[in-house]
């Protein structure tokens, strides 16, 4: 339930992911009368089952003065329900030999259990209780408010470079709700009332705003009956579900700033605005980011770390977001190297991608990496359950789990060069220098 914001995002925990295998992933989809979308995938390889529910609510669905609610509910909804005592939720799963967790992004909140397959009904009961009977009351609110505050202190305020996303996003966006952090601002959580939390729950935690995705050793017909038993009686949401319709204005020029942090070595963070996931240009941007920083043979690593030794660590990763998002390139300076030197070396590699076609060898390597990701990242029933839900929620097409790779394979070397020119130009970015705080006398 706790989220390591920086590492989670760097390594793509919140991403939709890339998945495929030699044979298509077969699944069944149906919708209950209350609007709940259900996805079922049978895999009898091992006697386990993943039960998951994805709610189409993230930090972008919050009000400006009530930030952090989506992430807060990720914690709060483990407090129990009318039929589950406080603190007992985890015990049900652990006593059955399973595991559970949850995570939140800008666009959705996701809960899951991985259980022995003979405990499918337990997982369905637990998730139906979360959807219908969760305890949204003052005692649990106060408890989890302190938990979230401590999480923020550990993972943002007191973590070296931990505020990078927050500092970046509040400069990269001026209108869109992506501008505030997923974890929110503590003043907003403190100011929120019990009624605010209940309204949020009643608005977003409804079956017509959710996808139930089950993958593993199941009997499809039996699973359908269980789903009907536990979820068909949950009433549909009464009111409209807020979806922000805010188009962020284009950046007119580069934004630069310096952030003082509890760090030993300076860092350069370059954030470029990019299109939303699923768009044609996104795939070219993704491949460009891989070219720059996917592994020790990538361009940024080879140049800045190996050859010039100007940086200890470099990276570049696009954030897959429902609305137009960002891609972040960063470098942590080596001892005695100025951030200006690191930035100049990073810019040189990006300019090379703008002006020159990548080699056929590099291009084939990129395609091979993507194919490998599609195979390896879909190796668990938990991964299949989550990605069926992701594709269905974001694109209305769960079958992209089988064929999104085709969209990557359509990208040409020329497309990658054009993406560099279009999105990685200096007037479309935020540049932050992270500098060690000046010692106080």
N, C-alpha and C positions, 0 to 999 in steps of 0.2 A: 504494500500500500504506500510505503514511503517512496518518493521519487527523487533520484539523484539527477537534478535538472540538467546540469552541464553534460555529464557523461552520458545520460540517457539520450539527450538530443544529438550529441556528437556521433554516437554509434547507432542512432536511428531507431531507438526503442519506439518513439511515437510515430515512425514512418509506416505508410501503407505496406511497404515491403515488395519484394520481387520474388515471384514464385512460379515454379513449373516442374514438371517431371515428364518422363517418357510417355506416360499414359495420362490422359485427361483425368482431372479430379471430378468424379461424378457426385452430384448432390441433388437433393429435392428441395423445392421451395414452395411454400404455401403461406397464405395470410389468413389469420383469424378474423372474425367479424369485428373485433375491437381494434383492428389495424396492426396488430403485432405481426411482423414478418418473421418467418421461421425458415431456417436453412439446416438441412440434415445431410451429413456425409458419413457413409459407412466405411469403416476400415477395421477389419477383424485381425489385423496383423498382431496386435497385442491387446490384452484384456483391460484397456483403459478407455476413458471417455472424457472429452473436454466439453463442459457446459459453459456457455458464455452469453452475456447480454451486453450489447453496445447501445448506448443512448446517444442520440444526436444532439448533444449539448456539450459545449466546451467553454473556454473562457470568453470567446467572442459573443456568446449569447448573454453575457452579463450586462448589467447597467454600469455606467461609469463610476457611480458612487457605491457600488456593491460588487467590487471585483473579488475574485478568489472563490466564488461560490461553487463553481463546477469542481474544482480541486477539493474544496472543503467537503463536499458531499461524497467524494471518493472515500474520505475517512469516515464521515458521519454514518454512512450506510453499512458500516460494519458494527455499529453500536447495538444492533438487535432489532427486533420487531415486536408486534403484539404477541407473537407466539414463540419468540426467541429471546431469552434473557440477555441483558447486557453482558458482553464479553464471551458469549457462548457461540457466536457465529463460527469463529475459527475452530473451536473444539469439535463441532459436528464434522467438519471436513477432516481435521487431523485424526480424529478417532476412527474415521472410515479409511484411513491410509492415503488421504489425498492432500493436495496443495491448493492454495487459492491466492489470488492477488487482484490488483486493479491498477489502472493508470488513467491519466487525464491528459488531453492535449488542448490546443486552441479550438478544436472542432468536435471532439467527442469524448465520452467517458466510457470506460470498458471494465467489466467485471468478469472473472472466470474462476472455475474450479476444474481441476484435473483429478479424476476419481477412478477407482476400480469400476469396471463397466457395470457390475451389479449394483452400483450405487447411483445410477443415473437418476432415479427418482428423488434421491436426496438432493442432488444438485438442482433439479427443477423446483423442488419445494423451497429451497433456500433463495433462489432467484425470484420466485413468485412472491415470497415474503418481502423481499427487498423492494419489489415493484409496487406492492399493494399496502403493506402493513409496516413500513419502516418507522422506527421511532425518531421522530423529529421533534424533540422536546429539549427544554432548557438544560437539563443535567448533561445530556450527551453533547449538546452544543458547546457548553462551557469546557467540557473535557477535551473535545477535539479542537477547540479554538487554541488551547494551550499546546496541543500536539503540533498544530500547523505552525504556530509561532516558533516553536523549537526547531521544526524542520527548516523554516526559513533562515533562522540563525545559523544552523549547521551547514546548509547547502547553498545559501546565497550570501548572507551578510559576512560570515566568517570563513568562507571557502575561497582560497586564492583563485582569482579570475571567475569566481562564481556568479558575479553580477553581469557578465558579458551579455547574455541574452536580454536581460532587463534594460541595460544601458543602451544596447543597440536598438531594440524595438521601439523604445520611446522616442528615438530620433528618426527611425526609418518610417514611422507612421505618425500622422498628425490627426487623422479623422477616424480611421478604422479601429475597431476594438482590439485588434492584434497589438495595439500600442501598449497595453498593460500586461504584466506578467501573469502566467497561468496560476502561480501560487497567490497572486493578488497582493493587495496592500493591507497591512494589518489594521490600519485605521478603519478601513471599510468593513472588515470582519467584526471589529469591536463595536462599530456603530450599528450593525445589523440586529434586528429584533427577531424573536422567535417566529413572529408572523411572516417576516421576510423570508426566512428559511422554509417555512411551510408552503408559502406561495411558490417558491422556486421548485420544490419537490412536486407539488400538484401540477405545475405547468409542464415540466420536462420529464418527470419519471412516470410516463404513461405509456401504454403498449403501442399506441400509434406513433410514438417517437423512439421506438426501440427495435432492435433486431436480435432475435434469439438464434444463436448458431451453435449446433451440436456436431461434434465430429468424434469418431472412434468406433469401438466395438458395440454397435447398437443394432437392434432389429428395427427397421424403418417403420413398419406398421405399429409396432408396440410403442415406439418413441412418439409417434403422432398422437396416440391415445393418451400418453402421459402429458404431453404438451397441452392437449385439450383440457385435461383434468385440472391442471394447475394454473393455466393462463386464460382460458376462454371466459372465465367469470370475472376477470379484472376489467372494470369499466374503462371505456375510452376517455381520453382527456376532454374536458369540457370546453376549454377555450383555445384560442389560437396559440401556436408555438412560435415564439419570437425568433426570427432569422434576420440578422442585420443585412440591410441592403445599402451598404455604404461603399462607394467607390473611392479608393484612396487617390488623391491627386498625384500626378506624375511629379517626380523630383525635378526641380529646375536647375539645381547645381549640387555639387558635392558638399556634404556636411562633415565637418571635422571637429574633433573634440579630444580632450585629455581626461582620463579618469585616474585618480589616485587610489591605489589599492594596497592591501597588505600582501605584497609580493616581493620577491627578490630580483626577478628579471623582468624587463619591459616586454610588452607584447603589442603586436599590431593586429587589429581586427578590421577587416574590410567586409562590409555587408552590402550586397547588391540586391535590388528589387527584381523579382522574377515572376513569371506567370504561375497561375494555379496548377496544381497537380492535374494530370490527365489531358492537358492541352498539348498540342504538337510541339511547341517550343520547349515545354518543360522537359521532355525526353532528351532533347539536345543539350539543355543546360545541365541535366543530371550527368550525361556522358562527359561533358566538359569538366565538371567537378571531379569525376572519377579520374580523368586524364591528369588533372592537377595534383591529386593527393591520395589516390587509392593505392596504398602500399609503398614500400621503400623504393620501388622502381618508378614511382610517379614523378612528374616534372618538378613540383615544388620540393619534394623530399630530396631528389637527386641533386638539385641545384643548390638549395639553401642549406641543407643539412650535410650532405656528403661532400660536394665539391667546394662550395664557398665557405662552409662551416659558419654561416651567419646566424643560424637558428638551431635550437635544440629540438624543436618540434614544430611541425607545420600541418595544416589540414585545410580542407575545403569540403563543405557539405551543403547540399540544398535541403531546405525544410519543405516537406511535402504538406501543403496546406490547401484547404478547400477554396479559399479565396487567394488572390495573388499574394505570394509570400516572398521569401528572401533566401539567398544562398550566402554562406559565411565562409570567408577565407581568413586564416589566422596564422601567425608565426610568433613563437616565443624566442626572443633574442638570446643568442649565446653571450657568455660573459664578455663584457667589454665592447659589445656591438650595439650601436645606437638603433632606435626604432626606425629612423630615417633610412638607414642602410638596409634593414629588413624589408621595409616597404618598397624601396627601389628595386630590390631583387624580385619581390613578388610581382610588382608591376611589369617587370621585364618579361616574366613568363606569361603573364596574361596578354601582353602586347604581341608576343610571339604567336599565341593561339588566335589572335585577331588577324594577323597578317599572313600566316602560313597555314596551309593544309597540314593536318597531322599525317604522319607517315602511314602507309598501309599496314606496317607491322604494329604500330601503336593502335590503329583502328581495329585490327583483328583481335588484339589483346583485350581491348575494351569490350568487344562483342563476346569474347570468351568469358570474361569476368561476369557479364550480365547473365549469360546462360548458366554459369555455375551458380550464381546467386539464386536463380529461379529454381534450380534443382535442390540446392542444399538448404535453403531457408524454408522449405516446405516439408521438412523431414519429421515433423511432429504433428499429432492431432491438434494440439493447442495452437500451433501456427496456422493450420488449415482453418480451424474454427474462426480465428481472429481475422484472417484475410478474406474469407468468404464474406464476413460481416462488413469489413472495410470496403470491399469493392461494391457490395450491394448498397451500402449507405452513401458513399461518395459519388458513385457513378450509376446506381440503379442496375448494375449488371455484375452479379457474383461470378459469372463465367469468365470475367477478366482474369481470374485466378489461373486460367488455362492459357489465355492468349494475349495478355498485356505485353508479353515479350515481343510480339509482332510489332508493336508500336516502337520499341527500341530498335528492332532490326531494320525499320524503315529509315532511321536517321542516317544521313550520309556524312562524309567528312566535310562537305561544304556546309551542311546544316550546323555542324559544331562550330565552324569558323564564323558563320553568320550569328549564331547565338552569342559568341564572345563579343562581337562588335555591337550587337543590339543591347545586351544586358550587362556586360562587364565594362561599360565605359564609365569614366570618372564622374560624370554628371548624374549617375544613377546609383550612387553609393554613399554609405556612411563609413568614415574612417575614424577609428578610435585608437589612441595610444594609451595603453595601460602602463602606468608608471608606478614604481615603488613610492609609498608615502615618505615624505621628508621626515626624518627623525625629529621628534620634539625635544627641545633643550630641557 
